[in-house]
Amino acid sequence: MTDEQLKAMAESNARSIQALTDSVRELREGIAESRQEYLRDRAQLYSLMADLTQNQSRIYRVLENLDRRQGEIVEVVKLVTQRLDEKKQ
């Protein structure tokens, strides 16, 4: 092999090594970005879960209040019905 051929091979190898190094760097940057995105998404998910839990708690309080009020309405209807029956007699 001549000096020129060795020099050409060395340059080719250097370009290949540089291209591989650049690819590895890009891959690492992509992995770092993906990790940051994952961590952001995970934090948002926990935030949404916390909001959901609070909203569920509110819904249960509203349902409890509704149940109590329905009971009161039933009692009022019973009293009205009873008084109407008494007036008929």
C-alpha distances in whole Angstrom, upper triangle without the diagonal:
4,7,8,6,7,10,11,10,12,15,15,16,18,20,20,22,24,25,26,28,30,31,32,34,35,36,38,40,41,42,44,46,47,48,50,51,52,54,56,57,58,60,62,62,64,66,67,68,70,72,73,74,77,77,78,81,82,83,84,87,88,88,90,92,93,94,97,98,98,100,102,103,104,106,108,108,110,112,113,113,116,118,118,119,122,123,123,126
4,5,5,6,9,10,11,12,14,15,16,18,20,21,22,24,26,27,28,30,31,33,34,36,37,39,40,42,43,45,46,47,49,51,52,53,55,57,58,59,61,62,63,65,67,68,69,71,73,74,75,77,78,79,82,83,84,85,88,89,89,92,93,94,95,98,99,99,101,103,104,105,108,109,109,111,113,114,114,117,119,119,120,123,124,124,127
4,5,5,6,8,10,10,12,14,15,16,18,20,21,22,24,25,26,28,30,31,32,34,36,37,38,40,41,43,44,46,47,49,50,52,53,55,56,57,59,61,62,64,65,66,68,70,71,72,74,76,77,78,80,82,82,84,86,87,88,90,92,93,94,96,97,98,100,102,102,104,106,107,108,110,112,113,113,116,118,118,119,122,123,123,126
4,5,5,6,8,10,10,12,14,15,16,18,20,21,22,24,25,27,28,30,31,33,34,36,37,39,40,42,43,44,46,48,49,50,52,54,55,56,58,59,61,63,64,65,67,69,70,71,73,75,75,77,79,80,81,83,85,86,87,89,91,91,92,95,96,96,99,101,101,102,105,106,106,108,111,111,112,114,116,116,118,120,121,122,124
4,5,5,6,8,10,10,12,14,15,16,18,20,21,22,24,25,27,28,30,31,32,34,36,37,38,40,42,43,44,46,47,49,51,52,53,55,57,58,59,61,63,63,65,67,68,69,71,73,74,75,77,79,79,81,83,84,85,87,89,89,91,93,94,94,97,99,99,100,103,104,104,106,109,109,110,112,114,114,116,118,119,120,122
4,5,5,6,9,10,10,12,14,15,16,18,20,21,22,24,25,26,28,30,31,32,34,36,37,38,40,41,43,45,46,47,49,50,52,53,55,56,57,59,61,62,63,65,67,68,69,71,72,73,76,77,78,80,82,83,83,86,87,88,89,92,93,93,96,98,98,99,102,103,103,105,108,108,109,111,113,113,115,117,118,119,121
4,5,5,6,9,10,10,12,14,15,16,18,20,21,22,24,25,27,28,30,31,33,34,36,37,39,40,42,43,45,46,48,49,50,52,54,55,56,58,60,61,62,64,65,66,68,70,71,72,75,76,77,79,81,81,82,85,86,87,88,91,92,92,95,96,97,98,101,102,102,104,107,107,108,110,112,112,114,116,117,118,120
4,5,5,6,9,10,11,12,14,15,16,18,20,21,22,24,25,27,28,30,31,33,34,36,37,39,40,42,43,44,46,48,49,50,52,54,55,57,58,59,61,63,64,65,67,69,69,71,73,74,75,77,79,80,81,83,85,85,87,89,90,90,93,95,95,96,99,100,100,102,105,105,106,108,110,110,112,114,115,116,118
4,5,5,6,8,10,10,12,14,15,16,18,20,21,22,24,25,27,28,30,31,33,34,36,37,38,40,42,43,45,46,47,49,51,52,53,55,57,58,59,61,62,63,65,67,68,69,71,73,73,75,77,78,79,81,83,83,85,87,88,89,91,93,93,95,97,98,99,101,103,103,104,106,108,108,110,112,113,114,116
4,5,5,6,9,10,10,12,14,15,16,18,20,21,22,24,25,27,28,30,31,32,34,36,37,39,40,41,43,45,46,47,49,51,52,53,55,56,58,59,61,62,64,66,67,68,70,71,72,74,76,77,78,80,82,82,84,86,87,88,90,92,92,94,96,97,98,100,102,102,103,106,107,108,109,112,113,113,116
4,5,5,6,9,10,10,12,14,15,16,18,20,21,22,24,25,27,28,30,31,33,34,36,37,39,40,42,43,44,46,48,49,50,52,54,55,56,58,59,61,62,64,65,66,69,70,71,73,75,75,76,79,80,81,82,85,86,86,89,90,91,92,95,96,96,98,101,101,102,104,106,106,108,110,111,112,114
4,5,5,6,9,10,10,12,14,15,16,18,20,21,22,24,26,27,28,30,31,33,34,36,37,38,40,42,43,44,46,48,49,51,52,53,55,57,58,59,61,63,63,65,67,68,69,71,73,74,75,77,79,79,80,83,84,84,87,89,89,90,93,94,94,96,99,99,100,102,104,104,106,108,109,110,112
4,5,5,6,8,10,10,12,14,15,16,18,20,21,22,24,25,27,28,30,31,33,34,36,37,39,40,41,43,45,46,47,49,51,52,53,55,56,57,59,61,62,63,65,67,68,69,71,72,73,75,77,78,79,81,83,83,85,87,88,89,91,93,93,95,97,98,98,101,103,103,104,107,108,109,111
4,5,5,6,9,10,10,12,14,15,16,18,20,21,22,24,25,27,28,30,31,33,34,36,37,39,40,41,43,45,46,48,49,50,52,54,55,56,58,60,61,62,64,66,66,68,70,71,72,74,76,77,78,80,81,82,84,86,87,88,91,92,92,94,96,97,98,100,102,102,104,106,107,108,110
4,5,5,6,9,10,10,12,14,15,16,18,20,21,22,24,26,27,28,30,31,33,34,36,37,38,40,42,43,44,46,48,49,50,52,53,54,56,58,59,60,63,64,65,67,69,69,70,73,74,75,76,79,80,80,83,84,85,86,89,90,90,92,94,95,96,98,100,100,102,104,105,106,108
4,5,5,6,8,10,10,12,14,15,16,18,20,21,22,24,26,27,28,30,31,32,34,36,37,38,40,42,43,45,46,47,49,51,52,53,55,57,58,59,61,62,63,65,67,68,69,71,73,73,74,77,78,78,81,83,83,84,87,88,88,90,93,93,94,96,98,98,100,102,103,104,106
4,5,5,6,9,10,10,12,14,15,16,18,20,21,22,24,25,27,29,30,31,33,34,36,37,39,40,41,43,45,46,47,49,51,52,53,55,56,57,60,61,62,64,66,67,68,70,71,72,74,76,77,78,80,82,82,84,86,87,88,90,92,92,93,96,97,98,99,102,103,103,106
4,5,5,6,9,10,10,12,14,15,16,18,20,21,22,24,26,27,28,30,31,33,34,36,37,39,40,42,43,45,46,48,49,50,52,54,55,56,58,60,61,62,64,65,66,69,70,71,72,75,76,76,79,80,81,82,85,86,86,88,91,91,92,94,96,96,98,100,101,102,104
4,5,5,6,9,10,11,12,14,15,16,18,20,21,22,24,26,27,28,30,31,32,34,36,37,38,40,42,43,44,46,48,48,51,52,53,54,57,58,59,61,63,63,64,67,68,69,70,73,74,74,77,78,79,80,83,84,84,86,88,89,90,92,94,94,96,98,99,100,102
4,5,5,6,9,10,10,12,14,15,16,18,20,21,22,24,25,26,28,30,31,32,34,36,37,39,40,41,43,45,46,47,49,51,52,53,55,57,57,59,61,62,63,65,67,67,69,71,72,73,75,77,77,79,81,82,83,85,87,87,88,91,92,93,94,97,98,98,101
4,5,5,6,9,10,11,12,14,15,16,18,20,21,23,24,25,27,29,30,31,33,35,36,37,39,40,42,43,45,46,48,50,51,52,54,56,56,58,60,61,62,64,66,67,68,70,71,72,74,76,77,78,81,82,82,84,86,87,88,90,92,92,94,96,97,98,100
4,5,5,6,9,10,10,12,14,15,16,18,20,21,22,24,26,27,28,30,32,33,34,36,37,39,40,42,43,44,46,48,49,50,52,54,55,57,59,59,60,63,64,65,66,69,70,70,73,74,75,76,79,80,80,82,85,85,86,88,90,90,92,94,95,96,98
4,5,5,6,9,10,10,12,14,15,16,18,20,21,22,24,26,26,28,30,31,32,34,36,37,38,40,42,42,44,46,47,48,51,52,53,55,57,57,58,61,62,63,64,67,68,68,71,72,73,74,77,78,78,80,82,83,84,86,88,88,90,92,93,94,96
4,5,5,6,9,10,10,12,14,15,16,18,20,21,22,24,25,27,29,30,31,33,35,36,37,39,40,41,43,45,46,47,49,51,52,53,55,56,57,59,61,62,63,65,67,67,69,71,72,73,76,77,77,79,82,82,83,85,87,87,89,91,92,93,95
4,5,5,6,9,10,11,12,14,15,17,18,20,21,23,24,26,27,29,30,32,33,34,36,38,39,40,42,44,45,46,48,50,51,52,54,55,56,58,60,61,62,65,66,66,69,70,71,72,75,76,76,79,81,81,82,85,86,87,88,90,92,92,95
4,5,5,6,9,10,10,12,14,15,16,18,20,21,22,24,26,27,28,30,31,32,34,36,37,38,40,42,43,44,46,48,48,50,52,53,54,56,58,59,60,63,63,64,67,68,69,70,73,74,74,76,78,79,80,82,84,84,86,88,89,90,92
4,5,5,6,9,10,10,12,14,15,16,18,20,21,22,24,25,26,28,30,31,32,34,36,37,38,40,41,42,45,46,47,49,51,52,53,55,56,57,58,61,62,63,65,67,67,68,71,72,73,75,77,77,78,81,82,83,84,86,88,88,91
4,5,5,6,9,10,10,12,14,15,16,18,20,21,23,24,25,27,29,30,31,33,35,36,37,39,40,42,43,45,46,48,50,51,52,54,55,56,58,60,61,62,64,66,66,68,70,71,72,74,76,77,78,80,82,82,84,86,87,88,90
4,5,5,6,9,10,11,12,14,15,16,18,20,21,23,24,26,27,28,30,32,33,34,36,38,39,40,42,44,45,47,48,49,51,52,54,55,56,59,60,60,63,64,65,67,69,70,71,73,75,75,76,79,80,81,82,85,86,87,89
4,5,5,6,9,10,10,12,14,15,16,18,20,21,22,24,26,27,28,30,31,32,34,36,37,38,40,42,42,44,46,47,48,50,52,53,54,57,57,58,61,62,63,64,67,68,68,70,72,73,74,76,78,78,80,82,83,84,86
4,5,5,6,9,10,10,12,14,15,16,18,20,21,22,24,25,26,28,30,31,33,35,36,37,39,40,41,43,45,46,47,49,51,51,53,55,56,57,59,61,62,63,65,66,67,69,71,72,73,75,77,77,79,81,82,83,85
4,5,5,6,9,10,11,12,14,15,17,18,20,21,23,24,26,27,29,30,32,33,35,36,38,39,40,42,44,45,46,48,50,51,52,54,55,56,59,60,61,62,65,66,67,69,71,71,72,75,76,77,78,80,82,83,85
4,5,5,6,9,10,11,12,14,15,16,18,20,21,22,24,26,27,28,30,32,33,34,36,38,39,41,42,43,44,46,48,49,50,53,53,54,57,58,59,60,63,64,64,67,69,69,70,73,74,75,76,78,79,80,83
4,5,5,6,9,10,10,12,14,15,16,18,20,21,22,24,25,26,28,30,31,32,34,36,37,38,41,41,42,45,46,47,48,51,52,52,55,56,57,58,61,62,62,65,67,67,68,70,72,73,74,76,78,78,81
4,5,5,6,9,10,10,12,14,15,17,18,20,21,23,24,25,27,29,30,31,33,35,36,37,39,40,42,43,45,46,47,50,51,52,54,55,56,58,60,61,62,64,66,67,68,70,71,72,74,76,77,78,80
4,5,5,6,9,10,11,12,14,15,17,18,20,21,23,24,26,27,29,30,32,33,34,36,38,39,40,42,44,45,46,48,49,51,53,54,55,57,59,60,61,63,65,65,66,69,70,71,73,75,76,77,79
4,5,5,6,8,10,10,12,14,15,16,18,20,21,22,24,26,27,28,30,31,32,34,36,37,38,40,42,43,44,46,47,48,51,52,53,54,57,58,58,61,62,63,64,66,68,68,70,72,73,74,77
4,5,5,6,9,10,10,12,14,15,16,18,20,21,22,24,25,27,29,30,31,33,35,36,37,39,40,41,43,45,46,47,49,51,51,53,55,56,57,59,61,62,63,65,67,67,69,71,72,73,75
4,5,5,6,9,10,11,12,14,15,17,18,20,21,23,24,26,27,29,30,32,33,35,36,38,39,40,42,44,45,46,48,50,51,52,54,55,56,58,60,61,62,64,66,67,68,70,72,73,75
4,5,5,6,9,10,11,12,14,15,17,18,20,21,23,24,26,27,28,30,32,33,34,36,38,39,40,42,43,45,47,48,49,51,53,54,55,57,59,59,60,63,64,65,67,69,70,71,73
4,5,5,6,9,10,10,12,14,15,16,18,20,21,22,24,26,26,28,30,31,32,34,36,37,38,40,41,42,45,46,47,48,51,52,52,55,56,57,58,60,62,63,64,66,68,69,71
4,5,5,6,9,10,11,12,14,15,17,19,20,21,23,25,25,27,29,30,31,33,35,36,37,39,41,41,43,45,46,47,50,51,52,54,56,56,57,60,61,62,63,66,67,68,70
4,5,5,6,9,10,11,12,14,15,17,18,20,21,23,24,26,27,29,30,32,33,35,36,38,39,40,42,44,45,47,49,50,51,53,54,55,57,59,60,61,63,65,66,67,69
4,5,5,6,9,10,10,12,14,15,16,18,20,21,22,24,26,27,28,30,32,32,34,36,37,38,41,42,43,44,47,47,48,51,52,53,54,56,58,59,60,62,63,65,67
4,5,5,6,9,10,10,12,14,15,16,18,20,21,22,24,25,27,28,30,31,32,35,36,37,39,40,41,43,45,46,47,49,51,52,53,55,56,57,59,61,62,63,65
4,5,5,6,9,10,10,12,14,15,17,19,20,21,23,24,26,27,29,30,31,33,35,36,38,39,40,42,44,45,46,48,50,51,52,54,56,56,58,60,61,63,65
4,5,5,6,9,10,11,12,14,16,17,18,20,21,23,24,26,27,29,30,32,33,34,36,38,39,41,43,44,45,47,48,49,51,53,54,55,57,58,60,61,63
4,5,5,6,9,10,10,12,14,15,16,18,20,21,22,24,26,26,28,30,31,32,34,36,37,38,40,41,42,44,46,47,48,50,52,53,54,56,57,59,61
4,5,5,6,9,10,10,12,14,15,16,19,20,21,23,24,25,27,29,30,31,33,35,36,37,39,40,41,43,45,46,47,49,51,52,53,55,57,58,60
4,5,5,6,9,10,11,13,14,16,17,19,20,21,23,24,26,27,29,30,32,33,35,36,38,39,41,42,44,45,46,48,50,51,52,54,56,57,59
4,5,5,6,9,10,11,12,14,15,17,18,20,21,22,24,26,27,28,30,32,33,34,36,37,38,41,42,43,44,46,48,49,50,52,53,55,57
4,5,5,6,9,10,10,12,14,15,16,18,20,21,22,24,25,26,28,30,31,32,35,36,37,39,40,41,42,45,46,47,48,50,52,53,55
4,5,5,6,9,10,11,13,14,15,17,19,20,21,23,24,26,27,29,30,32,33,35,36,38,39,41,42,44,45,46,48,50,51,52,54
4,5,5,6,9,10,11,13,14,15,17,18,20,21,23,24,26,27,29,30,32,33,35,36,38,39,40,42,44,45,46,48,50,51,53
4,5,5,6,9,10,10,12,14,15,16,18,20,21,22,24,26,26,28,30,31,32,34,36,37,38,40,42,43,44,46,47,49,51
4,5,5,6,9,10,10,12,14,15,16,18,20,21,23,24,25,27,29,30,31,33,35,36,37,39,41,41,43,45,46,47,49
4,5,5,6,9,10,11,12,14,15,17,18,20,21,23,24,26,27,29,30,32,33,35,36,38,39,41,42,44,45,47,48
4,5,5,6,9,10,11,12,14,15,16,18,20,21,22,24,26,27,28,30,32,33,34,36,37,39,40,42,43,45,47
4,5,5,6,9,10,10,12,14,15,16,18,20,21,22,24,25,26,28,30,31,32,34,36,37,38,40,41,43,45
4,5,5,6,9,10,10,12,14,15,17,18,20,21,23,24,25,27,29,30,31,33,35,36,37,39,41,42,44
4,5,5,6,9,10,11,12,14,15,17,18,20,21,23,24,26,27,29,30,32,33,35,36,38,39,41,42
4,5,5,6,9,10,10,12,14,15,16,18,20,21,22,24,26,26,28,30,31,32,34,36,37,38,41
4,5,5,6,9,10,10,12,14,15,16,18,20,21,22,24,25,26,28,30,31,32,34,36,37,39
4,5,5,6,9,10,11,13,14,16,17,19,20,21,23,25,26,27,29,30,32,33,35,36,38
4,5,5,6,9,10,11,12,14,15,17,18,20,21,23,24,26,27,28,30,32,33,35,36
4,5,5,6,9,10,10,12,14,15,16,18,20,21,22,24,26,26,28,30,31,33,35
4,5,5,6,9,10,11,13,14,15,17,19,20,21,23,25,26,27,29,30,32,33
4,5,5,6,9,10,11,13,14,16,17,19,20,21,23,25,26,27,29,31,32
4,5,5,6,9,10,10,12,14,15,16,18,20,21,22,24,25,27,29,30
4,5,5,6,9,10,10,12,14,15,16,18,20,21,22,24,26,27,29
4,5,5,6,9,10,11,13,14,15,16,19,20,21,23,25,26,27
4,5,5,6,9,10,11,12,14,15,17,18,20,21,23,24,26
4,5,5,6,9,10,10,12,14,15,16,18,20,21,22,24
4,5,5,6,9,10,10,12,14,15,16,18,20,21,23
4,5,5,6,9,10,10,12,14,15,16,18,20,21
4,5,5,6,8,10,11,12,14,15,16,18,20
4,5,5,6,8,10,10,12,14,15,16,18
4,6,5,6,9,10,10,12,14,15,17
4,5,5,6,9,10,10,12,14,15
4,5,5,6,9,10,11,12,14
4,5,5,6,9,10,11,13
4,5,5,6,9,10,11
4,5,5,6,9,10
4,5,5,6,9
4,5,5,7
4,5,5
4,5
4
